[in-house]
Amino acid sequence: HPNAGADGHNLKSTDLCAAWEDVQLMVSQGWLCRASEEQLADTEERMKYQGLWAHFWCLRGFSWLLQQWSAAAQLRPRRV
């Protein structure tokens, strides 16, 4: 789609492209899978801008994904 990766909705193109690279890495690691268009309900945005939006599911759940991110970032929870 011509608008894919463009500045807009308070996002910069460079940030969007960096996020896309992160998503593609998670897909290659088997953490995420792309949802097919047939599996999603119609939305105004998708109907109006066919092919612009990409939706992904975390195969092991979102909490698992956050645990992976935390481990990769070497976050250490602390009590406040």
Secondary structure as GFF3:
##gff-version 3
##sequence-region A 1 80
A	DSSP	alpha_helix	13	28	.	.	.	ID=ss1
A	DSSP	beta_strand	32	34	.	.	.	ID=ss2
A	DSSP	three_ten_helix	37	39	.	.	.	ID=ss3
A	DSSP	alpha_helix	44	48	.	.	.	ID=ss4
A	DSSP	beta_strand	56	58	.	.	.	ID=ss5
A	DSSP	alpha_helix	62	72	.	.	.	ID=ss6
###
